[in-house]
Amino acid sequence: MKKISRKRVFSKISAFVSTPIVRYLLILLLVTFGIMGIIYFVEAGKNDDISSFSDVLWYTLATITTVGYGDISPSSSLNLKNIFR
């Protein structure tokens, strides 16, 4: 069996990540999870609808896709409209 060097593996990964679409998706994913963390720490103790990180994931995905079912909404005094002003 031929051994693959670490340098070659890292160069392949680097080439893949350096493509614009992958870089964009990684940044989008990082920003989404960052906002999810903010929502969780602001709303977790104050909102009965948000009790776990999966609830925040549902809220975030429904908001991003503009479906907005309305089953979960911010209820703390520090809600998102105050954060992003």
MOPAC internal coordinates of N, CA, C and O (Angstrom, degrees):
PM7 1SCF
backbone

  N    0.0000 0     0.00 0     0.00 0    0    0    0
  C    1.4367 1     0.00 0     0.00 0    1    0    0
  C    1.5245 1   109.09 1     0.00 0    2    1    0
  O    1.2310 1   120.91 1   -46.18 1    3    2    1
  N    1.3171 1   115.86 1   133.82 1    3    2    1
  C    1.4477 1   121.65 1  -178.51 1    5    3    2
  C    1.5313 1   110.34 1   -80.46 1    6    5    3
  O    1.2310 1   120.65 1   -49.32 1    7    6    5
  N    1.3201 1   116.37 1   130.68 1    7    6    5
  C    1.4558 1   121.56 1  -179.65 1    9    7    6
  C    1.5322 1   109.21 1   -86.44 1   10    9    7
  O    1.2310 1   121.04 1   -48.02 1   11   10    9
  N    1.3217 1   115.62 1   131.98 1   11   10    9
  C    1.4575 1   121.40 1   179.65 1   13   11   10
  C    1.5257 1   107.73 1   -97.71 1   14   13   11
  O    1.2310 1   121.08 1   -49.36 1   15   14   13
  N    1.3128 1   115.54 1   130.64 1   15   14   13
  C    1.4624 1   119.34 1  -177.72 1   17   15   14
  C    1.5266 1   111.15 1   -75.25 1   18   17   15
  O    1.2310 1   120.91 1   -26.67 1   19   18   17
  N    1.3328 1   115.86 1   153.33 1   19   18   17
  C    1.4583 1   120.89 1   178.37 1   21   19   18
  C    1.5186 1   110.92 1   -64.07 1   22   21   19
  O    1.2310 1   120.94 1   144.01 1   23   22   21
  N    1.3193 1   115.82 1   -35.99 1   23   22   21
  C    1.4564 1   119.77 1  -179.20 1   25   23   22
  C    1.5265 1   111.04 1   -61.10 1   26   25   23
  O    1.2310 1   121.14 1   139.43 1   27   26   25
  N    1.3184 1   115.42 1   -40.57 1   27   26   25
  C    1.4562 1   119.31 1   179.87 1   29   27   26
  C    1.5353 1   111.54 1   -68.81 1   30   29   27
  O    1.2310 1   120.76 1   140.30 1   31   30   29
  N    1.3291 1   116.16 1   -39.70 1   31   30   29
  C    1.4654 1   119.99 1   178.77 1   33   31   30
  C    1.5230 1   110.19 1   -63.66 1   34   33   31
  O    1.2310 1   120.70 1   133.59 1   35   34   33
  N    1.3407 1   116.27 1   -46.41 1   35   34   33
  C    1.4626 1   119.48 1   179.65 1   37   35   34
  C    1.5232 1   112.32 1   -65.02 1   38   37   35
  O    1.2310 1   120.05 1   146.56 1   39   38   37
  N    1.3200 1   117.51 1   -33.44 1   39   38   37
  C    1.4593 1   119.11 1   177.92 1   41   39   38
  C    1.5300 1   111.03 1   -69.07 1   42   41   39
  O    1.2310 1   120.37 1   143.87 1   43   42   41
  N    1.3356 1   116.90 1   -36.13 1   43   42   41
  C    1.4758 1   120.19 1   176.74 1   45   43   42
  C    1.5264 1   110.85 1   -67.06 1   46   45   43
  O    1.2310 1   120.48 1   136.92 1   47   46   45
  N    1.3300 1   116.68 1   -43.08 1   47   46   45
  C    1.4635 1   120.38 1   178.66 1   49   47   46
  C    1.5210 1   110.18 1   -64.85 1   50   49   47
  O    1.2310 1   120.45 1   137.46 1   51   50   49
  N    1.3245 1   116.75 1   -42.54 1   51   50   49
  C    1.4553 1   121.27 1   179.47 1   53   51   50
  C    1.5293 1   111.33 1   -61.99 1   54   53   51
  O    1.2310 1   120.60 1   139.23 1   55   54   53
  N    1.3180 1   116.47 1   -40.77 1   55   54   53
  C    1.4618 1   119.88 1   178.78 1   57   55   54
  C    1.5207 1   111.25 1   -65.58 1   58   57   55
  O    1.2310 1   120.50 1   142.76 1   59   58   57
  N    1.3326 1   116.65 1   -37.24 1   59   58   57
  C    1.4605 1   120.74 1   179.46 1   61   59   58
  C    1.5278 1   111.03 1   -68.53 1   62   61   59
  O    1.2310 1   120.37 1   135.34 1   63   62   61
  N    1.3352 1   116.89 1   -44.66 1   63   62   61
  C    1.4563 1   121.11 1  -176.93 1   65   63   62
  C    1.5272 1   111.57 1   -71.60 1   66   65   63
  O    1.2310 1   120.08 1   155.44 1   67   66   65
  N    1.3039 1   117.45 1   -24.56 1   67   66   65
  C    1.4661 1   119.49 1  -177.48 1   69   67   66
  C    1.5283 1   113.52 1   -78.81 1   70   69   67
  O    1.2310 1   119.62 1   175.53 1   71   70   69
  N    1.3167 1   118.32 1    -4.47 1   71   70   69
  C    1.4576 1   119.32 1   175.78 1   73   71   70
  C    1.5280 1   108.98 1   -70.91 1   74   73   71
  O    1.2310 1   119.82 1   -36.92 1   75   74   73
  N    1.3109 1   117.94 1   143.08 1   75   74   73
  C    1.4761 1   120.53 1  -173.76 1   77   75   74
  C    1.5273 1   114.57 1   -59.21 1   78   77   75
  O    1.2310 1   119.42 1   140.29 1   79   78   77
  N    1.3237 1   118.71 1   -39.71 1   79   78   77
  C    1.4636 1   120.02 1  -176.61 1   81   79   78
  C    1.5192 1   110.97 1   -69.02 1   82   81   79
  O    1.2310 1   120.03 1   140.93 1   83   82   81
  N    1.3146 1   117.54 1   -39.07 1   83   82   81
  C    1.4659 1   120.78 1   179.04 1   85   83   82
  C    1.5245 1   109.61 1   -68.64 1   86   85   83
  O    1.2310 1   120.51 1   138.51 1   87   86   85
  N    1.3124 1   116.63 1   -41.49 1   87   86   85
  C    1.4665 1   120.15 1   177.93 1   89   87   86
  C    1.5281 1   110.32 1   -61.88 1   90   89   87
  O    1.2310 1   119.96 1   137.29 1   91   90   89
  N    1.3097 1   117.68 1   -42.71 1   91   90   89
  C    1.4574 1   121.89 1   178.06 1   93   91   90
  C    1.5238 1   111.03 1   -62.04 1   94   93   91
  O    1.2310 1   120.18 1   134.71 1   95   94   93
  N    1.3241 1   117.27 1   -45.29 1   95   94   93
  C    1.4605 1   120.55 1  -179.37 1   97   95   94
  C    1.5260 1   111.80 1   -65.74 1   98   97   95
  O    1.2310 1   119.75 1   142.22 1   99   98   97
  N    1.3195 1   118.08 1   -37.78 1   99   98   97
  C    1.4598 1   120.76 1   177.32 1  101   99   98
  C    1.5254 1   111.26 1   -65.45 1  102  101   99
  O    1.2310 1   120.13 1   137.70 1  103  102  101
  N    1.3209 1   117.35 1   -42.30 1  103  102  101
  C    1.4635 1   120.54 1   177.64 1  105  103  102
  C    1.5277 1   110.24 1   -64.60 1  106  105  103
  O    1.2310 1   120.06 1   137.45 1  107  106  105
  N    1.3159 1   117.48 1   -42.55 1  107  106  105
  C    1.4603 1   121.65 1   177.76 1  109  107  106
  C    1.5246 1   111.07 1   -60.93 1  110  109  107
  O    1.2310 1   120.39 1   138.62 1  111  110  109
  N    1.3198 1   116.86 1   -41.38 1  111  110  109
  C    1.4565 1   121.65 1   178.60 1  113  111  110
  C    1.5241 1   111.47 1   -65.41 1  114  113  111
  O    1.2310 1   120.12 1   136.95 1  115  114  113
  N    1.3169 1   117.37 1   -43.05 1  115  114  113
  C    1.4631 1   121.12 1   178.98 1  117  115  114
  C    1.5301 1   111.38 1   -64.89 1  118  117  115
  O    1.2310 1   120.13 1   136.76 1  119  118  117
  N    1.3157 1   117.36 1   -43.24 1  119  118  117
  C    1.4650 1   120.76 1   178.87 1  121  119  118
  C    1.5324 1   110.21 1   -64.77 1  122  121  119
  O    1.2310 1   120.17 1   138.30 1  123  122  121
  N    1.3216 1   117.28 1   -41.70 1  123  122  121
  C    1.4611 1   121.37 1   179.52 1  125  123  122
  C    1.5210 1   111.08 1   -61.56 1  126  125  123
  O    1.2310 1   120.21 1   133.20 1  127  126  125
  N    1.3368 1   117.20 1   -46.80 1  127  126  125
  C    1.4546 1   119.41 1  -179.95 1  129  127  126
  C    1.5217 1   111.67 1   -69.55 1  130  129  127
  O    1.2310 1   119.73 1   149.93 1  131  130  129
  N    1.3162 1   118.12 1   -30.07 1  131  130  129
  C    1.4586 1   120.47 1   174.43 1  133  131  130
  C    1.5145 1   111.79 1   -64.90 1  134  133  131
  O    1.2310 1   120.49 1   134.79 1  135  134  133
  N    1.3135 1   116.67 1   -45.21 1  135  134  133
  C    1.4641 1   121.07 1   177.94 1  137  135  134
  C    1.5271 1   110.45 1   -66.20 1  138  137  135
  O    1.2310 1   120.57 1   143.63 1  139  138  137
  N    1.3323 1   116.52 1   -36.37 1  139  138  137
  C    1.4618 1   119.57 1   176.80 1  141  139  138
  C    1.5263 1   111.03 1   -62.45 1  142  141  139
  O    1.2310 1   120.20 1   140.99 1  143  142  141
  N    1.3166 1   117.23 1   -39.01 1  143  142  141
  C    1.4591 1   120.70 1   177.66 1  145  143  142
  C    1.5175 1   111.55 1   -64.42 1  146  145  143
  O    1.2310 1   120.43 1   138.24 1  147  146  145
  N    1.3253 1   116.79 1   -41.76 1  147  146  145
  C    1.4649 1   120.90 1   177.86 1  149  147  146
  C    1.5257 1   110.27 1   -62.52 1  150  149  147
  O    1.2310 1   120.35 1   133.74 1  151  150  149
  N    1.3167 1   116.93 1   -46.26 1  151  150  149
  C    1.4648 1   120.84 1  -179.77 1  153  151  150
  C    1.5215 1   110.37 1   -61.58 1  154  153  151
  O    1.2310 1   120.36 1   137.02 1  155  154  153
  N    1.3193 1   116.91 1   -42.98 1  155  154  153
  C    1.4690 1   119.97 1  -178.59 1  157  155  154
  C    1.5234 1   111.45 1   -62.32 1  158  157  155
  O    1.2310 1   120.03 1   133.52 1  159  158  157
  N    1.3293 1   117.54 1   -46.48 1  159  158  157
  C    1.4580 1   119.42 1  -177.04 1  161  159  158
  C    1.5217 1   112.94 1   -72.66 1  162  161  159
  O    1.2310 1   120.00 1   154.41 1  163  162  161
  N    1.3110 1   117.61 1   -25.59 1  163  162  161
  C    1.4670 1   120.23 1   178.17 1  165  163  162
  C    1.5278 1   111.25 1   -81.52 1  166  165  163
  O    1.2310 1   120.01 1   139.35 1  167  166  165
  N    1.3190 1   117.59 1   -40.65 1  167  166  165
  C    1.4563 1   121.68 1  -170.73 1  169  167  166
  C    1.5251 1   115.34 1  -100.41 1  170  169  167
  O    1.2310 1   118.72 1   163.83 1  171  170  169
  N    1.3246 1   120.04 1   -16.17 1  171  170  169
  C    1.4699 1   121.99 1  -168.86 1  173  171  170
  C    1.5278 1   113.16 1   -58.51 1  174  173  171
  O    1.2310 1   118.83 1   134.83 1  175  174  173
  N    1.3000 1   119.84 1   -45.17 1  175  174  173
  C    1.4471 1   120.71 1  -177.52 1  177  175  174
  C    1.5127 1   114.55 1   -85.46 1  178  177  175
  O    1.2310 1   120.10 1   164.01 1  179  178  177
  N    1.3208 1   117.42 1   -15.99 1  179  178  177
  C    1.4594 1   121.76 1  -172.47 1  181  179  178
  C    1.5255 1   114.14 1  -104.41 1  182  181  179
  O    1.2310 1   120.42 1   158.56 1  183  182  181
  N    1.3102 1   116.81 1   -21.44 1  183  182  181
  C    1.4577 1   121.11 1  -175.26 1  185  183  182
  C    1.5268 1   108.87 1  -114.10 1  186  185  183
  O    1.2310 1   119.99 1   -58.53 1  187  186  185
  N    1.3200 1   117.63 1   121.47 1  187  186  185
  C    1.4622 1   121.57 1  -179.04 1  189  187  186
  C    1.5284 1   112.21 1   -68.25 1  190  189  187
  O    1.2310 1   120.18 1   155.56 1  191  190  189
  N    1.3227 1   117.26 1   -24.44 1  191  190  189
  C    1.4640 1   120.48 1  -179.41 1  193  191  190
  C    1.5258 1   112.35 1   -75.93 1  194  193  191
  O    1.2310 1   119.97 1   157.01 1  195  194  193
  N    1.3133 1   117.67 1   -22.99 1  195  194  193
  C    1.4632 1   121.92 1  -178.70 1  197  195  194
  C    1.5207 1   108.80 1  -111.27 1  198  197  195
  O    1.2310 1   121.22 1   -80.35 1  199  198  197
  N    1.3306 1   115.27 1    99.65 1  199  198  197
  C    1.4629 1   119.66 1  -178.79 1  201  199  198
  C    1.5216 1   112.58 1  -120.55 1  202  201  199
  O    1.2310 1   119.97 1   170.29 1  203  202  201
  N    1.3229 1   117.66 1    -9.71 1  203  202  201
  C    1.4632 1   120.46 1   180.00 1  205  203  202
  C    1.5277 1   109.39 1  -144.29 1  206  205  203
  O    1.2310 1   121.46 1   -10.98 1  207  206  205
  N    1.3251 1   114.82 1   169.02 1  207  206  205
  C    1.4547 1   119.31 1  -179.98 1  209  207  206
  C    1.5254 1   111.27 1   -68.03 1  210  209  207
  O    1.2310 1   120.11 1   152.99 1  211  210  209
  N    1.3354 1   117.40 1   -27.01 1  211  210  209
  C    1.4695 1   119.50 1   178.02 1  213  211  210
  C    1.5340 1   110.64 1   -69.78 1  214  213  211
  O    1.2310 1   120.17 1   148.33 1  215  214  213
  N    1.3359 1   117.29 1   -31.67 1  215  214  213
  C    1.4725 1   119.41 1   173.93 1  217  215  214
  C    1.5206 1   110.74 1   -64.42 1  218  217  215
  O    1.2310 1   120.78 1   140.60 1  219  218  217
  N    1.3233 1   116.11 1   -39.40 1  219  218  217
  C    1.4672 1   120.51 1   178.10 1  221  219  218
  C    1.5265 1   109.89 1   -67.17 1  222  221  219
  O    1.2310 1   120.36 1   142.05 1  223  222  221
  N    1.3336 1   116.91 1   -37.95 1  223  222  221
  C    1.4665 1   120.22 1   176.91 1  225  223  222
  C    1.5186 1   110.16 1   -60.68 1  226  225  223
  O    1.2310 1   120.02 1   135.27 1  227  226  225
  N    1.3335 1   117.57 1   -44.73 1  227  226  225
  C    1.4651 1   121.09 1   178.44 1  229  227  226
  C    1.5233 1   110.74 1   -62.34 1  230  229  227
  O    1.2310 1   120.20 1   133.82 1  231  230  229
  N    1.3198 1   117.22 1   -46.18 1  231  230  229
  C    1.4609 1   121.70 1   179.67 1  233  231  230
  C    1.5244 1   110.85 1   -60.14 1  234  233  231
  O    1.2310 1   120.48 1   135.82 1  235  234  233
  N    1.3300 1   116.68 1   -44.18 1  235  234  233
  C    1.4637 1   121.10 1  -178.60 1  237  235  234
  C    1.5224 1   111.71 1   -66.39 1  238  237  235
  O    1.2310 1   120.20 1   134.16 1  239  238  237
  N    1.3281 1   117.22 1   -45.84 1  239  238  237
  C    1.4654 1   119.76 1   179.95 1  241  239  238
  C    1.5224 1   112.03 1   -65.45 1  242  241  239
  O    1.2310 1   120.31 1   141.94 1  243  242  241
  N    1.3283 1   117.01 1   -38.06 1  243  242  241
  C    1.4682 1   119.57 1   177.51 1  245  243  242
  C    1.5256 1   110.93 1   -66.73 1  246  245  243
  O    1.2310 1   120.53 1   147.30 1  247  246  245
  N    1.3313 1   116.58 1   -32.70 1  247  246  245
  C    1.4644 1   120.21 1   179.33 1  249  247  246
  C    1.5264 1   111.44 1   -75.99 1  250  249  247
  O    1.2310 1   120.51 1   136.27 1  251  250  249
  N    1.3409 1   116.63 1   -43.73 1  251  250  249
  C    1.4666 1   120.35 1  -178.80 1  253  251  250
  C    1.5265 1   111.05 1   -63.18 1  254  253  251
  O    1.2310 1   120.53 1   138.09 1  255  254  253
  N    1.3137 1   116.60 1   -41.91 1  255  254  253
  C    1.4615 1   119.61 1  -177.69 1  257  255  254
  C    1.5213 1   112.46 1   -81.60 1  258  257  255
  O    1.2310 1   120.31 1  -177.23 1  259  258  257
  N    1.3026 1   117.02 1     2.77 1  259  258  257
  C    1.4608 1   125.88 1   179.67 1  261  259  258
  C    1.5254 1   113.21 1    57.74 1  262  261  259
  O    1.2310 1   120.37 1  -157.78 1  263  262  261
  N    1.3280 1   116.91 1    22.22 1  263  262  261
  C    1.4565 1   119.92 1   174.77 1  265  263  262
  C    1.5125 1   108.86 1   -70.81 1  266  265  263
  O    1.2310 1   120.66 1   132.40 1  267  266  265
  N    1.3326 1   116.35 1   -47.60 1  267  266  265
  C    1.4514 1   122.56 1   174.49 1  269  267  266
  C    1.5111 1   113.80 1    53.44 1  270  269  267
  O    1.2310 1   119.99 1  -117.39 1  271  270  269
  N    1.3165 1   117.62 1    62.61 1  271  270  269
  C    1.4575 1   120.69 1  -177.98 1  273  271  270
  C    1.5166 1   113.06 1   -58.29 1  274  273  271
  O    1.2310 1   119.74 1   149.56 1  275  274  273
  N    1.3273 1   118.10 1   -30.44 1  275  274  273
  C    1.4483 1   120.92 1   179.43 1  277  275  274
  C    1.5087 1   113.77 1    88.54 1  278  277  275
  O    1.2310 1   119.84 1  -175.61 1  279  278  277
  N    1.3361 1   117.90 1     4.39 1  279  278  277
  C    1.4530 1   119.52 1  -179.79 1  281  279  278
  C    1.5238 1   112.22 1   -77.64 1  282  281  279
  O    1.2310 1   119.72 1   157.85 1  283  282  281
  N    1.3360 1   118.13 1   -22.15 1  283  282  281
  C    1.4559 1   122.66 1   176.54 1  285  283  282
  C    1.5193 1   107.40 1  -131.60 1  286  285  283
  O    1.2310 1   120.74 1   -47.13 1  287  286  285
  N    1.3284 1   116.19 1   132.87 1  287  286  285
  C    1.4583 1   120.10 1   176.48 1  289  287  286
  C    1.5235 1   108.90 1  -144.99 1  290  289  287
  O    1.2310 1   119.72 1   -26.14 1  291  290  289
  N    1.3366 1   118.14 1   153.86 1  291  290  289
  C    1.4657 1   120.65 1  -179.85 1  293  291  290
  C    1.5266 1   110.57 1   -62.67 1  294  293  291
  O    1.2310 1   121.21 1   -38.56 1  295  294  293
  N    1.3338 1   115.29 1   141.44 1  295  294  293
  C    1.4619 1   118.34 1   179.71 1  297  295  294
  C    1.5231 1   113.50 1  -131.47 1  298  297  295
  O    1.2310 1   119.58 1   177.25 1  299  298  297
  N    1.3249 1   118.40 1    -2.75 1  299  298  297
  C    1.4560 1   120.08 1  -179.33 1  301  299  298
  C    1.5248 1   110.42 1   -79.87 1  302  301  299
  O    1.2310 1   121.12 1   -12.22 1  303  302  301
  N    1.3308 1   115.47 1   167.78 1  303  302  301
  C    1.4583 1   118.92 1   178.80 1  305  303  302
  C    1.5231 1   111.03 1   -71.52 1  306  305  303
  O    1.2310 1   120.22 1   157.29 1  307  306  305
  N    1.3339 1   117.18 1   -22.71 1  307  306  305
  C    1.4653 1   122.25 1   177.40 1  309  307  306
  C    1.5159 1   107.72 1  -104.34 1  310  309  307
  O    1.2310 1   119.86 1  -104.15 1  311  310  309
  N    1.3281 1   117.87 1    75.85 1  311  310  309
  C    1.4560 1   119.74 1   179.83 1  313  311  310
  C    1.5241 1   110.62 1   -92.27 1  314  313  311
  O    1.2310 1   120.61 1    -2.76 1  315  314  313
  N    1.3085 1   116.44 1   177.24 1  315  314  313
  C    1.4716 1   120.79 1  -169.34 1  317  315  314
  C    1.5150 1   114.04 1   -63.60 1  318  317  315
  O    1.2310 1   119.32 1   150.44 1  319  318  317
  N    1.3075 1   118.90 1   -29.56 1  319  318  317
  C    1.4617 1   117.99 1  -179.30 1  321  319  318
  C    1.5310 1   110.51 1   -67.76 1  322  321  319
  O    1.2310 1   119.98 1   154.19 1  323  322  321
  N    1.3264 1   117.64 1   -25.81 1  323  322  321
  C    1.4660 1   120.12 1   175.72 1  325  323  322
  C    1.5214 1   111.83 1   -80.24 1  326  325  323
  O    1.2310 1   119.96 1   151.01 1  327  326  325
  N    1.3163 1   117.68 1   -28.99 1  327  326  325
  C    1.4678 1   121.56 1  -179.47 1  329  327  326
  C    1.5183 1   110.49 1   -70.06 1  330  329  327
  O    1.2310 1   119.81 1   137.10 1  331  330  329
  N    1.3247 1   117.96 1   -42.90 1  331  330  329
  C    1.4560 1   121.40 1  -171.99 1  333  331  330
  C    1.5197 1   113.85 1   -96.24 1  334  333  331
  O    1.2310 1   118.92 1  -157.98 1  335  334  333
  N    1.2995 1   119.67 1    22.02 1  335  334  333
  C    1.4678 1   121.61 1   175.81 1  337  335  334
  C    1.4768 1   110.64 1   -86.36 1  338  337  335
  O    1.2310 1   120.10 1   180.00 1  339  338  337

